[in-house]
Amino acid sequence: MKPMELHHDCRPVGEILHQIGGKWTVLIITKLAGGPMRFGEIKRVIGGISQKVLTATLRDLEMDGFVTRTVTPSIPPRVDYELTALGQDLQRPLDAIAQWATQNRPRVLDARRQYFSEHPDAMPMRGGRIPESRQAAE
């Protein structure tokens, strides 16, 4: 497969990757791939996400056309979230990335251990948690 030629300005790619690359976005898209879900269901199946973050992420996904929000008048009102055609299209590459990450995580962790054993004073440049990095190397 021939690599896609990208324009010299990577801002458009970065803008989209910023939205779709977040861990909560990936998890929400993955969970909604099974069909429509209510807010409480999504919150329950995605452990550790706050109501505020879930609300904001769903709103962003709706704004960008990945998710639809349907309100059914009832007491209390029923609100369902569902992937759009664009969201379903996004779900395929996210699944491939998730599968790759799961299969290759041990190799990445081995590489980190090796790196930190060879560079004991090194500090990771990117934020976030880096499990089994420095502590495992010591």
Stockholm file with secondary structure:
# STOCKHOLM 1.0

chainA/1-138         MKPMELHHDCRPVGEILHQIGGKWTVLIITKLAGGPMRFGEIKRVIGGISQKVLTATLRDLEMDGFVTRTVTPSIPPRVDYELTALGQDLQRPLDAIAQWATQNRPRVLDARRQYFSEHPDAMPMRGGRIPESRQAAE
#=GR chainA/1-138 SS CCCCCCCSCCHHHHHHHHHHTSHHHHHHHHHHTTSCEEHHHHHHHSTTCCHHHHHHHHHHHHHTTSEEEEEECSSSCEEEEEECHHHHHHHHHHHHHHHHHHHHHHHHHHHHHHHHHHCTTCCCSSCSCCTTSHHHHC
#=GC SS_cons         CCCCCCCSCCHHHHHHHHHHTSHHHHHHHHHHTTSCEEHHHHHHHSTTCCHHHHHHHHHHHHHTTSEEEEEECSSSCEEEEEECHHHHHHHHHHHHHHHHHHHHHHHHHHHHHHHHHHCTTCCCSSCSCCTTSHHHHC
//
